[in-house]
Amino acid sequence: MFNRLRNRFLLMNMVIITIIMLVAFASIYIITYQNTKRDIDMELHRVADFYHKGDAMNGGKQRQGQDGSRPPQQMADGGMGPFAERSVSFALRTDASWNLVSTDSRYDMDDEFYAAVLKKAKGDPVDSGRFTLSDTRWAYSVEPGPSGYTVSYMDMTAQQKILTNLVYTFSAVALVMLAVIYGTSRYFAGRSIAPVRDAFDKQKRFIADASHELKTPLAVINTNADVLLANEGDTIASQAKWLHHIKSETERMKTLTNDLLYLTEMEDARARTIFVPFDVSDAVEGVLLTMEAVIFEQDLALAYDVEPGLTAVGSAEQLKQVVMILLDNAVKYNEPKGEISLTLKKQHHQIQLAVSNTGAGIPAEHVDRIFDRFYRADASRSRKQGGYGLGLAIAKSIVEQHRGRISAKSAPGERTTFTVTLPLEAKK
């Protein structure tokens, strides 16, 4: 499923990029073509003006030397200058019936060539025309006169090659870019799908874990109900044992469903919860007073250091729940006559809360996953103590909602420490 989603995303991305590239390259080519065409037309008209003025100065006589070359003085008098140097150009003069009368050229060309180019111009006598002859691209301009026509020619093969090379360059660049973009898009498509895949896997695991957790109490309730039904004649007092079992499992299911609902609602809680400045120190001390008796009842030592006057923005009740979860875990997973320590202090521009306890600790391979829903490093011990593996997931959701971070560090057999950092409210 995710491979199909990735391929669709990749295909859509490639199609969009290809269209954009085609539009961009086509725009560049059209602009370059129009500019080149305009430059060719301007130069062709200047060439035509040069030959036309030269013809007027020479009284319409043939300006061609005996060896077929143009006399140097005519070059100087005509003032054509750079045009003759940049491109091959010449002029042909005809009578009204398109019979060749004279040529004006610096280059030695045979009569067959002149007849061929004149035929092209005769077939389409326009102010600015184009044709190809013997792999050479020519531009020409026809100017009618009193006794015939003057046709000016200019070689534009170099300009045409520029346009052709531009097409080849664009094609090569497009192929290379498409290959690079395909590889890049495939990589980022996979990266984009990864969070969706992880969320889907977590959702499947969540449903499976929730079903497993609900299955056990339901089986107990069903078994005890069968026992009650099998002894219909007994009194309620004699059946109290089975009823208490049903009541106990019902309470466990209630706790589980409440925690699941709370986790589900946490995603939208930020929009509904009113975040106000509150004294974090007072909130933590309030939880300590509540848990102190429970900790001493478990024969555990408690040490705490709370810096007064630390203020954050958020929900005091939710932060109390985080502290309660961390202290409850410290009690459950401690060793006999163990220790629990809590510190709350300001560190740079943050508030840091640390809760640590002695005990078996958390294996290194489990530390990164203990904040996942239903995840327990020691599942048998958690079930024995009534845990579902949701407490730390709830704590993480609350801390992240307050724009904070929560992390765990454990040395197996020595000490486990949970650290919460929250933004400190700026003093006005």
C-alpha positions in Angstrom: 0.0 0.0 0.0 2.7 2.5 1.0 4.8 1.6 -2.1 1.8 2.4 -4.3 1.3 5.7 -2.4 5.0 6.5 -2.8 5.0 5.7 -6.6 1.9 7.8 -7.1 3.5 10.7 -5.3 6.7 10.2 -7.3 4.8 10.0 -10.6 2.8 13.2 -9.8 6.0 15.0 -8.9 7.8 13.9 -12.1 4.8 15.0 -14.3 4.6 18.4 -12.6 8.4 19.0 -12.8 8.5 17.8 -16.5 5.7 20.2 -17.4 7.5 23.1 -15.6 10.7 22.2 -17.4 9.0 22.1 -20.8 7.3 25.4 -20.2 10.6 27.0 -19.0 12.7 25.6 -21.9 10.1 26.4 -24.5 9.8 30.0 -23.1 13.6 30.4 -23.2 13.8 29.0 -26.8 11.0 31.2 -28.1 12.5 34.3 -26.6 15.9 33.4 -28.0 14.4 32.6 -31.4 12.5 35.9 -31.5 15.6 37.8 -30.5 17.8 36.0 -33.1 15.2 36.5 -35.8 15.0 40.2 -35.0 18.7 40.6 -35.1 18.9 38.7 -38.4 16.2 40.9 -39.9 17.9 44.1 -38.7 21.3 43.0 -40.1 19.7 41.8 -43.4 18.0 45.2 -43.9 21.3 47.0 -43.2 23.0 44.7 -45.7 20.2 45.5 -48.2 20.5 49.2 -47.6 24.3 49.0 -48.1 23.9 47.3 -51.5 21.1 49.6 -52.5 23.1 52.7 -51.7 26.1 51.3 -53.4 24.1 50.7 -56.5 22.8 54.2 -56.5 26.3 55.6 -56.2 27.6 53.5 -59.0 24.7 54.2 -61.3 23.5 50.7 -61.3 26.7 49.3 -62.8 28.1 45.9 -62.1 30.4 46.1 -59.1 32.5 43.0 -59.6 36.1 42.8 -60.5 37.5 40.7 -63.3 38.6 38.0 -60.9 35.1 37.9 -59.3 36.1 39.9 -56.2 34.8 43.2 -55.0 37.2 46.2 -55.5 38.6 47.4 -52.2 37.7 51.1 -52.7 34.1 50.1 -53.0 34.3 48.6 -49.5 35.7 51.8 -48.2 33.2 54.0 -50.0 30.2 51.9 -49.2 30.9 51.9 -45.5 29.5 48.4 -44.8 32.2 47.8 -42.2 31.5 45.0 -39.7 28.6 43.4 -41.6 30.9 42.1 -44.3 33.3 40.7 -41.7 30.6 39.0 -39.6 28.7 37.2 -42.3 28.8 36.2 -46.0 26.6 38.5 -48.0 26.1 39.5 -51.6 23.5 41.1 -53.9 22.0 40.1 -57.2 20.3 42.5 -59.6 17.7 41.3 -62.2 15.5 42.8 -64.8 11.7 42.8 -64.5 11.6 39.2 -65.8 14.0 38.0 -63.1 16.9 37.6 -65.5 20.3 38.0 -63.8 21.9 41.4 -64.8 24.7 41.8 -62.3 26.2 40.5 -59.1 27.8 42.4 -56.2 29.9 40.0 -54.1 33.3 39.7 -52.5 33.3 35.9 -52.9 34.0 33.8 -56.0 30.7 31.9 -56.6 29.7 30.1 -59.8 26.7 30.9 -62.0 24.9 27.8 -61.0 24.9 29.0 -57.4 23.6 32.4 -58.3 20.9 30.8 -60.4 19.8 28.6 -57.5 19.6 31.3 -54.9 17.8 33.6 -57.4 15.3 30.9 -58.1 14.5 30.7 -54.3 13.9 34.4 -54.1 11.8 34.4 -57.3 9.6 31.7 -55.8 8.8 33.9 -52.8 9.7 37.5 -53.4 9.4 38.9 -49.8 11.1 41.6 -47.7 12.6 39.0 -45.4 12.7 35.4 -46.5 14.6 32.2 -45.5 15.8 29.1 -47.4 18.3 26.3 -47.1 20.7 25.4 -49.9 23.5 22.9 -49.7 23.4 22.8 -45.9 23.6 26.5 -45.7 20.9 28.7 -44.3 20.3 32.0 -46.1 18.2 35.0 -45.4 17.3 37.3 -48.3 15.5 40.5 -49.0 13.8 41.5 -52.3 13.6 45.2 -53.3 11.8 46.1 -56.5 13.4 48.9 -58.6 12.5 50.9 -61.7 14.0 48.3 -64.1 14.0 45.1 -62.0 14.8 43.7 -58.6 17.7 43.9 -56.2 18.0 40.7 -54.0 20.3 40.9 -51.0 21.5 37.6 -49.4 23.1 36.9 -46.1 24.4 33.7 -44.6 22.6 33.0 -41.3 24.0 29.4 -40.8 25.8 30.4 -37.6 22.7 31.9 -36.0 20.7 28.8 -37.0 23.4 26.6 -35.4 23.0 28.5 -32.2 19.3 27.7 -32.1 19.9 24.1 -33.0 22.6 23.7 -30.3 20.2 25.3 -27.9 17.7 22.6 -28.5 20.3 19.9 -28.1 21.6 21.5 -24.9 18.1 21.8 -23.5 17.4 18.1 -24.3 20.6 17.0 -22.6 20.1 19.2 -19.6 16.5 17.9 -19.4 17.5 14.3 -19.4 20.2 14.8 -16.8 17.8 16.9 -14.6 15.0 14.3 -14.9 17.4 11.6 -13.8 18.6 13.6 -10.9 15.1 14.7 -10.0 13.9 11.2 -10.2 16.5 10.0 -7.7 16.0 12.9 -5.4 12.2 12.7 -5.6 12.3 8.9 -4.9 14.4 9.5 -1.9 12.2 12.3 -0.5 9.1 10.5 -1.4 10.3 7.6 0.8 11.1 10.1 3.5 7.7 11.7 3.2 5.9 8.4 3.4 7.9 7.2 6.4 6.0 9.2 9.0 2.7 8.0 7.5 4.0 4.4 7.6 5.1 4.8 11.2 1.8 6.3 12.2 -0.1 3.5 10.5 2.1 0.9 12.2 1.7 2.6 15.5 -2.1 2.7 15.0 -2.1 -1.0 14.2 0.0 -1.8 17.2 -2.1 0.4 19.4 -5.3 -1.4 18.3 -3.7 -4.8 18.8 -2.3 -3.8 22.3 -5.6 -2.2 23.3 -7.5 -5.4 22.2 -5.0 -7.5 24.1 -5.4 -5.4 27.3 -9.2 -5.5 27.1 -9.2 -9.2 26.4 -7.8 -10.3 29.7 -10.3 -8.5 32.0 -13.1 -9.5 29.7 -12.1 -13.1 30.0 -12.0 -12.8 33.8 -15.4 -11.2 33.9 -16.8 -13.9 31.6 -15.3 -16.7 33.7 -16.7 -15.3 37.0 -20.1 -14.7 35.4 -20.1 -18.4 34.3 -19.3 -19.5 37.9 -22.2 -17.3 39.2 -24.6 -18.8 36.6 -23.5 -22.3 37.5 -24.5 -21.7 41.2 -27.8 -20.0 40.8 -29.2 -21.3 44.1 -26.4 -19.8 46.3 -26.8 -16.6 48.1 -25.1 -13.3 47.1 -22.9 -13.5 50.2 -21.6 -16.9 49.2 -20.9 -15.6 45.7 -19.2 -12.4 46.9 -15.7 -13.6 45.8 -16.7 -13.9 42.2 -18.6 -10.5 42.3 -15.5 -8.8 43.7 -13.4 -10.3 40.9 -15.9 -8.9 38.3 -15.9 -5.5 40.1 -12.1 -5.4 40.2 -11.7 -6.1 36.4 -14.4 -3.6 35.6 -12.5 -0.9 37.4 -9.3 -1.9 35.5 -11.2 -1.6 32.2 -12.6 1.7 33.3 -9.1 3.0 34.0 -7.8 1.7 30.7 -10.6 3.3 28.6 -10.3 6.6 30.5 -6.5 6.7 29.7 -7.1 5.8 26.1 -9.7 8.6 25.7 -7.4 11.0 27.4 -4.6 10.2 25.0 -6.9 10.5 22.0 -8.2 13.9 23.2 -4.6 15.2 23.8 -4.2 15.9 20.1 -6.9 18.6 20.2 -6.4 19.6 23.8 -4.1 22.5 22.9 -6.9 24.3 21.1 -9.3 23.9 24.1 -6.9 24.2 27.1 -6.4 27.7 28.4 -2.7 28.3 28.9 -2.0 30.8 31.7 1.1 31.6 33.7 1.4 29.4 36.8 3.8 28.7 39.6 5.6 25.4 38.7 7.3 25.2 42.1 3.9 25.3 44.0 2.4 22.7 41.6 5.4 20.3 42.2 5.3 20.8 45.9 1.6 20.1 46.0 2.1 16.7 44.3 5.0 15.9 46.7 2.7 16.5 49.7 0.2 14.1 48.1 2.7 11.3 47.3 4.9 11.7 50.4 2.8 9.4 52.5 2.6 6.7 49.7 6.4 6.8 49.3 7.1 6.3 53.0 4.4 3.6 53.2 6.5 1.7 50.6 9.6 2.1 52.9 11.3 4.3 50.4 13.5 7.3 51.0 12.5 10.7 49.4 14.8 13.6 48.8 13.8 16.7 46.9 15.1 20.1 46.1 12.5 22.6 44.6 13.7 26.0 43.6 10.9 28.5 44.5 9.2 31.0 42.2 9.7 29.2 38.9 6.9 30.2 36.5 5.7 28.7 33.2 2.8 29.1 30.8 0.4 26.2 30.6 -2.0 24.1 32.7 -1.0 23.5 36.3 -3.3 20.5 36.6 -1.7 18.8 33.6 1.8 19.4 34.9 0.7 18.0 38.3 -0.4 14.9 36.4 3.1 14.6 34.8 4.8 14.8 38.2 2.3 12.3 39.6 3.0 9.8 36.8 6.8 10.1 37.2 6.6 9.7 41.0 4.2 6.8 40.7 6.6 5.0 38.3 9.5 5.7 40.7 7.5 4.0 43.5 6.4 1.0 41.4 9.8 0.2 39.9 11.9 0.8 42.9 13.8 -1.7 45.0 13.0 -2.4 48.7 14.4 0.4 50.9 15.3 2.3 47.7 15.5 6.0 47.1 13.5 8.5 45.1 14.9 12.0 44.4 13.2 15.0 42.8 14.8 18.3 41.7 13.2 21.4 40.1 15.5 24.2 39.1 16.1 26.9 36.5 18.7 26.0 33.9 19.5 28.8 31.4 16.1 29.9 30.0 14.3 26.6 30.9 12.8 24.8 33.8 14.2 21.4 34.5 12.4 18.7 36.5 14.3 15.5 37.2 12.8 12.5 39.0 15.1 9.5 39.7 14.8 6.2 41.5 17.0 3.2 42.3 16.0 -0.2 41.1 16.5 -2.6 38.3 16.6 0.2 35.7 15.7 0.1 32.1 17.7 -1.9 29.5 19.4 0.3 26.9 17.4 -1.2 24.0 14.1 -0.2 25.7 14.9 3.4 26.7 13.9 4.9 23.3 10.5 3.1 23.3 9.2 3.5 26.9 7.2 6.5 25.9 5.2 4.5 23.3 1.7 3.5 24.2 1.3 0.1 25.9 5.1 -0.4 25.8 6.6 -2.0 28.9 10.1 -3.1 29.5 8.9 -5.6 32.0 5.3 -6.6 31.0 4.7 -9.2 33.7 5.7 -6.8 36.5 3.6 -4.0 35.0 0.5 -6.1 34.9 1.1 -7.4 38.4 1.2 -3.7 39.6 -1.8 -2.7 37.5 0.0 -0.8 34.8 -0.9 -0.6 31.1 2.1 1.2 29.8 0.1 4.4 29.1 1.4 6.7 31.9 4.6 7.8 30.2 2.8 8.2 26.9 0.3 10.6 28.6 3.2 12.4 30.3 5.0 12.8 26.9 1.8 14.2 25.3 1.3 16.8 28.0 5.0 17.9 28.0 5.0 18.3 24.2 1.7 20.2 24.4 3.6 22.6 26.7 6.4 23.0 24.1 8.7 21.0 26.3 10.8 17.8 26.2 10.9 14.6 28.2 13.7 12.0 28.2 14.9 9.1 30.2 18.3 7.9 31.2 19.0 4.6 33.0 21.9 2.6 34.3 20.6 -0.9 34.8 20.8 -2.0 38.4 21.6 1.5 39.6 19.4 4.5 38.9 16.8 5.6 36.4 16.2 9.4 35.8 13.4 11.1 33.9 14.0 14.7 32.9 11.4 17.2 31.8 12.4 20.6 30.4 9.8 23.4 30.0 10.2 27.0 28.6 10.5 29.5 31.4 8.1 32.4 31.3 9.8 35.6 30.5 9.6 38.2 33.2 7.9 41.4 32.2 
